[in-house]
Amino acid sequence: MAKEIIDALSMKRALMRMTYEIVERNKGTKDLVLVGIKTRGWYLAERIAKNLKNLEDVEVPVGAIDISQYRDDLPEAEKEKMIHSQQLDFDITDKNVILVDDVLFTGRTIRAALDALMDQGRPAKINLAVLVDRGHRELPVRPDFIGKNIPTCLLYTSPSPRDPRPSR
């Protein structure tokens, strides 16, 4: 049975609150760019950009980044089969990048996204905005802007070969 954890109105409010926080923390929108992690992070970045347009009357560049070739949990043969386009149509060098994703869990997607961003340029700063933070990090990643914290329970039935934790 699926449980709705965030409805349309709650999502709209969370994204608007995150937009205000982004403006406040960056002291405006100067040199600000939004980069969404494909695919759902890009949709959220677009919505934040629309909020920025309504709030600050400024067009902030928005791009999408494909992190599939940067993932550490896929075999090399599978990565080679993937089609990749080089990513952003604007320069991120010396910009304040807001990296946007829908859900933050282990942190591995964000690690891959940071590697992908570094291949695009050298930003002045990178902040992370996520709609949902589930907790349970495997890497030292912390979001700067969070729509909603939803801690989840992990159930281990059998450990993976890479997971040293015992079964519970």
N, C-alpha and C positions, 0 to 999 in steps of 0.2 A: 504494500500500500504506500503510495507516494505521499509525502507530506510537503505542503507548501511552506517554505521557510521565509519567503519574501514575496509579497504581492506587488502589483504594479505601482500602487501609491507609495508603498514603503521604499521601493526601488527608486522611484522618482525623487523622494525626499532624501534618500541616502546619497544619490548622485549630486543633488543640489548642495547638500551639506559638504560633500567632498570638494565640490567646485569652489565654494567659499573658502574652505581650508587651503586649497591650492593657491588661490589668489592671496590670501593672508600670509602664508608661509613664504611665498615668492615675492612679496611686496609688489604685487601687480602681475602683469603678464609679459613684461619685457623679456625677450629671449626665451620664452616658454614654448615648448613643443610637446605634443602628446604622441606617444607610441603605444599602440595596442598590440598585445600578443594575439596572433591569429588563433582563432577567429572571434571568439566572444569578447576578448579584451579590446579588439578593434571597434566593435559595436559600442562598447561602453565608452571608449575614448571619443568616438563621434558624438555621443550624447553629452559628454562633459564639454566638448568643444562648442556644442550648441548652447549649453548653459553659459559658457564664457562669453559667447557672442551676445546673448541676451543681457548678461550681467554687466560686462565691461565694454560692449560694443567693439570687440576686436576679433579678428579672424586668427585663430591659433592653428599653425600647421598640425595636421593629424596624419599619421602613417601607421601601417601595419607591418609587423615583423614576424617572419616565419622562423620558428626556432627548431624545427624538426632535425636539421642537420647538426645541431649543437647538443642534442639530447645525449645523455650518457647511458640511457637504458635501452637503446636500440642497437642491434648488431650492425656492424659496418656495411654488410651486404644490403641490408634493408635501407640504410641511409642513402646508399649509392643509387637505389632505384627511384628515390624521390626526386621530383622536379622542384628546383629552387630558382626563384628570380631574385635578383638583388634588389633589395628591399625598399629603401626609403627614397622618395624623389625630392628630398630636401636635406640639407647638411645639418648634422647635429653637433658639429664641432663648436665648442664654447657656448652651447645652449643649455638651458635648464630642462632636462628631459623628465617628463612624467611617464613612467612605464605603467601601463594599465593592463590588469588581468581580471578575470571574473572571480576565480577562487584561488586562494593560497592555501596549500596543504604542506607538502614536504619541503618546498623551496627549490626543488630541482628544476622546475620550469623557469623560475626566475634566474637561476644560475645560468641556464642555457640562453635566456634572453639577454643577460648582461654580456655574455660572450658575443652574441650576435650584434648587440649595439656597439661594442668596441670595434667590431669589424666595419662599422658604418662611419665611425669618426670618434672624436674625443670630446665628450660632453663636459661642460663645466661642472654639472651636478646631475645625478639621477635620483629621483624619488620614485617610490612604488605606491601605486593606488590599486586597491583590490576591493571588489564589491563584498566578498565574503572571505573571512579569515577563519579557517577550520582548526588551526593549531597543528600540533604534531610535527614540528620541523625536524628534518634530517640534516639541514644545513642552517648556518647562522644568518637567516633572512628575516627581516622585520619590516612590515609595511609602514609607510608614513601616513597614508590616508586609507581608512577602513570604513566601508559602508556598514557592515554588520559582523560582529564576532559570533561564530557559531561553533563552539567546541564540539568535537565529535568523539565517539568512543571507537577505539581500534580493537578489533577482535582478531587474534592470530590463531588460525587453525593449524597451519603448518608453516614452518619458516622457509623462506626462499633460500637458495644456495648463497646469496649475498647477505642474508639477514642473520646476524649472530644471536638474535633474541630467541629464547626458547618458546615453544608452543605454550599456550595458556589453556 
